[in-house]
Amino acid sequence: MDVVVIGGGPAGMTAALRAGDLGAKTVLVTRDEFGGMAANDGPVPVRTLAHAARLLRDARDLERYGIVVCEPSLDYARLLVRVREVVQDVRAHSTFSSQLRDVGVVVNEHCGVARFIDEHTLETESGQRLRADKFIICTGGMSRQLTVPGAELTVTHSDAWGLTAVPPSMIVIGGGATGVQVASVFNAFGSRITLFHSGPRIVPTEDEEVSAAVAAAFRDSGIDVRENFGVIESFEKTSDGVRMSFSKDGRREHAEATLAVVAIGWAANTAALNLDRAGIETNAREFVLVDEYLRTSAPHVFAAGDVTGKMMLVPQAIQQGFVAATNAVQGATMTVLEGAAPIGSFTDPEYAQVGMTETQARAAASNVADVVVAKVCFSSTTRPIIDGRTSGFCKLIVDRTTRRILGCHVVGERAVELTQVAAVAMAGRMSVDDLAQVPLSFPTYAGVLGRVAAQAARRLNLQLDWQAGEMEGQ
């Protein structure tokens, strides 16, 4: 065998397809089902649940538009049926499946845990033994666990998505992307949510204004957001669920809920691989160490996706899988492209970003005056007013000298989609005045970006030939 790819998520599927395209005899082995976390336990089911939450919210607004219906209610069991349907449809209609067959890749699902026997031999829990010249590790990651007494009484986000009923109350520990999605979705479903975050602000990787806006919106929706809450000491079982004990500055407190969900980060899924037998090194957090070619410390083994600990998102995993397979088959010549990488979350409100935050841009600039910031609130723009979704804003950070967009940050309706437009402009190296002069359709959410670009151009004292973005407020 030329290449064995370990893991059937986005990175593994892409790596196997690329290796097969290049003529390598390739086998893909997956622990569970084809599609990995993204299809079975990540963006696909999460977005489906978030869509249901959004439908509930929109249904409650129908009367504002003259549509009279009964008060909507959630049948969670039926929603789970729909989630399973979506996951199955995505898996069944994945173009990867047919493409892999077309290029001769052998796909082995439900193989269980795979481990290296020696440098060129892999054994699976299902009893397969595979020898290959090259390997590509794409085993992804898993939720990090707490190590305090009683931590076994908590669950992960995966367990939360698999609940058979909506819990009356829920403690969510961790205010990063996963934690806020769990909190937002189950708050919409009727759970009483307390969100604990150890740092000074939830969604800490976002622009500070975005973090503040999301926290304020969460509180307005009834979520109890507790930032800088201190240190967790223990968990204990109660008659109705679980009690969490925590302390700060010598003062001990408790919180109780039906369920406690831990979402404190992502760890590499490498423990069972016997990486040392293949000469593969990891860092202190067990992520596989790779060079710029995604080659591990063993020259014949490459790695891609979450297992490397780099930007752990589906688009980046796909790109890394392509690069790793190209280098495994053709030799180490291709590196991962650095560029605009939009990130977003399907909370309510949505938030999204691409590029630098305002703080990062000002820290990188030789003079703070070289950074120009423009912001337009949704409450002053037409499409959000039409839709009744006026909370939020779009913010651009621009380099005064080059007029290039350094960052875009959005909180509010369609934030994730809107930021994709900014990412395309950044990837195409458009100046902010060029973006301002694109005649975007009216009234649209994308038009909000045109308006804030026009505002930035005006602050740069640039004369625009086309002023559509200034019209009355896209």
Long-range contacts (C-beta under 8 A, 24 or more apart in sequence): 1-25, 1-26, 1-27, 1-130, 1-131, 1-132, 1-133, 2-26, 2-132, 2-133, 2-134, 2-329, 3-27, 3-132, 3-133, 3-134, 3-135, 3-136, 3-325, 3-328, 3-329, 4-28, 4-29, 4-122, 4-130, 4-132, 4-134, 4-135, 4-136, 5-29, 5-135, 5-136, 5-138, 5-325, 6-114, 6-122, 6-135, 6-136, 6-137, 6-138, 6-139, 6-273, 7-31, 7-36, 7-137, 7-138, 7-139, 7-140, 7-305, 7-307, 8-32, 8-33, 8-34, 8-35, 8-36, 8-107, 8-109, 8-138, 9-35, 9-36, 9-37, 9-38, 9-39, 9-138, 9-140, 9-305, 9-306, 9-317, 10-36, 10-38, 10-305, 10-314, 10-317, 10-318, 10-321, 11-138, 11-140, 11-304, 11-305, 11-306, 11-307, 11-317, 11-318, 11-320, 11-321, 11-324, 12-36, 12-136, 12-138, 12-304, 12-305, 12-321, 13-94, 13-96, 13-100, 13-321, 14-96, 14-304, 14-317, 14-318, 14-319, 14-321, 14-322, 14-325, 15-136, 15-138, 15-302, 15-304, 15-321, 15-322, 15-324, 15-325, 15-328, 16-100, 16-105, 16-107, 16-136, 16-325, 17-96, 17-99, 17-100, 17-103, 17-105, 17-325, 18-321, 18-322, 18-325, 18-326, 18-329, 19-105, 19-136, 19-325, 19-328, 19-329, 20-100, 20-103, 20-104, 20-105, 21-103, 22-325, 22-326, 22-329, 22-330, 23-329, 24-134, 24-328, 24-329, 25-104, 26-103, 26-104, 26-105, 26-106, 27-105, 27-106, 27-107, 27-108, 27-130, 27-132, 28-100, 28-105, 28-106, 28-107, 28-108, 29-108, 29-111, 29-114, 29-122, 29-124, 29-128, 29-130, 30-107, 30-108, 30-109, 30-110, 30-111, 31-110, 31-111, 31-112, 31-113, 31-114, 31-125, 31-139, 32-109, 32-110, 33-91, 33-109, 33-110, 34-91, 34-94, 34-97, 34-107, 34-109, 35-87, 35-90, 35-91, 35-94, 36-140, 37-140, 37-141, 37-306, 38-314, 38-317, 39-87, 39-90, 39-91, 39-94, 40-87, 40-91, 41-158, 41-161, 42-314, 43-314, 44-86, 44-87, 44-90, 45-83, 45-86, 45-87, 45-161, 46-161, 46-181, 46-185, 46-346, 47-346, 48-82, 48-83, 48-86, 48-87, 49-79, 49-83, 49-161, 49-185, 50-181, 50-184, 50-185, 50-346, 50-347, 50-348, 52-79, 52-82, 52-189, 53-184, 53-185, 53-188, 53-189, 53-348, 54-188, 54-348, 56-188, 56-189, 57-188, 57-348, 61-388, 64-388, 74-166, 74-189, 74-190, 76-163, 76-164, 76-165, 76-166, 76-189, 77-164, 77-165, 80-164, 83-161, 113-272, 114-139, 114-272, 114-273, 115-272, 115-273, 115-274, 115-277, 116-273, 116-274, 116-275, 116-277, 116-278, 116-280, 117-274, 117-277, 118-277, 118-278, 119-277, 119-278, 119-279, 119-298, 119-300, 120-300, 133-300, 134-300, 134-301, 134-302, 134-328, 134-329, 135-278, 135-300, 135-301, 135-302, 135-328, 136-301, 136-302, 136-303, 136-304, 136-321, 136-324, 136-325, 136-328, 137-270, 137-273, 137-280, 137-288, 137-296, 137-301, 137-302, 137-303, 137-304, 137-307, 138-303, 138-304, 138-305, 138-307, 138-317, 138-321, 138-324, 139-268, 139-269, 139-270, 139-273, 139-307, 140-269, 140-305, 140-306, 140-307, 141-266, 141-267, 141-268, 141-269, 141-306, 141-307, 141-312, 142-266, 142-267, 142-268, 142-269, 143-178, 143-262, 143-263, 143-264, 143-265, 143-266, 143-267, 144-262, 144-264, 144-265, 144-266, 144-267, 145-262, 146-173, 146-232, 146-262, 146-264, 148-232, 148-233, 148-234, 148-235, 149-233, 149-234, 149-235, 150-234, 150-235, 150-236, 150-237, 150-242, 151-235, 151-262, 153-235, 153-236, 153-237, 153-242, 153-260, 154-235, 154-242, 154-260, 154-261, 154-262, 155-259, 155-260, 155-261, 155-262, 156-261, 156-262, 156-263, 157-181, 157-182, 157-261, 157-263, 159-261, 160-186, 160-259, 160-261, 163-259, 166-190, 166-191, 167-191, 167-241, 167-257, 167-258, 167-259, 168-192, 168-258, 169-193, 169-194, 169-241, 169-256, 169-257, 169-258, 169-259, 170-194, 170-257, 170-258, 170-259, 170-260, 170-261, 171-196, 171-242, 171-244, 171-255, 171-257, 171-259, 171-260, 171-261, 172-196, 172-261, 172-263, 173-232, 173-244, 173-260, 173-261, 173-262, 173-263, 173-264, 174-262, 174-263, 174-264, 174-265, 175-199, 175-201, 175-202, 175-203, 175-204, 175-225, 175-227, 176-202, 176-203, 176-204, 176-205, 176-263, 176-264, 176-265, 177-203, 177-205, 177-343, 177-345, 178-263, 179-261, 179-263, 179-264, 180-214, 180-218, 180-345, 180-347, 181-345, 181-346, 181-347, 182-261, 182-263, 183-218, 183-223, 183-347, 184-218, 184-223, 184-347, 184-348, 185-347, 187-218, 187-221, 187-222, 187-223, 188-348, 191-258, 192-222, 192-257, 193-222, 193-223, 193-224, 194-223, 194-224, 194-226, 194-255, 194-257, 195-223, 195-224, 195-225, 195-226, 196-226, 196-229, 196-232, 196-244, 196-246, 196-255, 197-225, 197-226, 197-227, 197-228, 197-229, 198-228, 198-229, 198-230, 198-231, 199-227, 199-228, 200-227, 200-228, 201-227, 202-227, 203-345, 203-351, 205-343, 206-351, 206-353, 206-357, 206-409, 207-353, 207-357, 207-358, 207-359, 207-395, 207-407, 207-409, 208-357, 208-358, 208-359, 209-358, 209-375, 209-393, 209-395, 209-409, 209-411, 210-351, 210-353, 210-395, 210-409, 210-410, 210-411, 213-349, 213-351, 213-391, 213-392, 213-393, 213-411, 214-347, 214-349, 214-351, 214-411, 217-348, 217-349, 217-391, 217-411, 221-348, 235-260, 266-306, 266-312, 268-306, 268-307, 268-309, 269-306, 269-307, 270-307, 283-309, 285-309, 292-335, 292-336, 293-323, 293-327, 293-332, 293-333, 293-334, 293-335, 294-320, 294-323, 294-324, 294-327, 294-336, 295-327, 295-332, 302-327, 302-328, 311-341, 313-341, 313-343, 315-341, 316-341, 339-426, 339-427, 340-422, 340-423, 340-424, 340-426, 340-427, 341-423, 342-416, 342-419, 342-420, 342-422, 342-423, 344-415, 344-416, 344-419, 345-416, 346-416, 349-391, 349-392, 349-411, 349-412, 349-413, 349-415, 350-410, 350-411, 350-412, 350-413, 350-414, 350-415, 350-416, 351-409, 351-410, 351-411, 351-415, 352-409, 352-410, 352-411, 352-415, 352-416, 352-418, 352-419, 353-407, 353-408, 353-409, 353-410, 353-419, 354-407, 354-408, 354-419, 354-422, 354-423, 354-426, 355-397, 355-405, 355-406, 355-407, 355-408, 355-422, 355-426, 356-397, 356-406, 356-407, 357-397, 357-407, 357-409, 358-395, 358-397, 358-407, 358-409, 360-407, 361-397, 361-399, 361-406, 361-407, 365-399, 369-400, 370-399, 370-400, 370-401, 371-397, 371-398, 371-399, 371-400, 371-406, 372-397, 372-398, 372-399, 372-400, 372-456, 372-459, 372-460, 373-397, 373-398, 373-456, 374-398, 374-452, 374-453, 374-455, 374-456, 374-459, 375-452, 375-455, 376-448, 376-451, 376-452, 376-455, 376-473, 378-412, 378-413, 378-448, 380-473, 381-443, 381-447, 381-448, 381-451, 381-473, 381-474, 382-442, 382-443, 382-447, 382-472, 382-473, 382-474, 383-443, 383-444, 383-445, 383-447, 383-448, 383-474, 384-412, 384-413, 384-445, 384-448, 386-443, 387-413, 389-413, 394-418, 394-448, 394-449, 394-452, 395-452, 396-422, 396-432, 396-449, 396-452, 396-453, 396-456, 398-432, 398-456, 398-460, 400-460, 402-431, 403-431, 403-432, 403-433, 403-457, 403-460, 403-462, 404-429, 404-431, 404-432, 405-430, 405-432, 405-435, 405-453, 408-449, 413-445, 414-445, 417-445, 417-446, 418-445, 418-446, 418-448, 418-449, 421-446, 421-449, 422-449, 432-456, 432-457, 432-460, 433-457, 433-460, 433-462, 433-464, 436-464, 436-466, 436-469, 437-464, 437-465, 437-466, 437-468, 437-469, 439-466, 439-468, 440-468, 440-469, 440-474, 442-468, 442-471, 442-474, 443-474, 444-474, 447-474, 448-474, 450-474
